[in-house]
């Protein structure tokens, strides 16, 4: 696996995670401490954009996007 493949996959994962954060912020508002975020329906104590559960969800989105992009780019480049 080439180093540039890993870098491209990493950049794609960062872009998708950033887009998810922007969509979430645009939908719920970027005010810290508000009661609206991705996790508001599940966790009442931590329901703003900086809550630990929300950051975990964004990390899961990042990791899954990285793995998917890495596998797709690796298949496309071939042996």
ABEGO torsion letter per residue (X at the ends): XBAAAAAAAAAAAAAAAAAAAAAAAAAAEABBGBABBAAAAABAABABAABAAAAAAAAAAAAAAAAAAAAAAAAAAEX
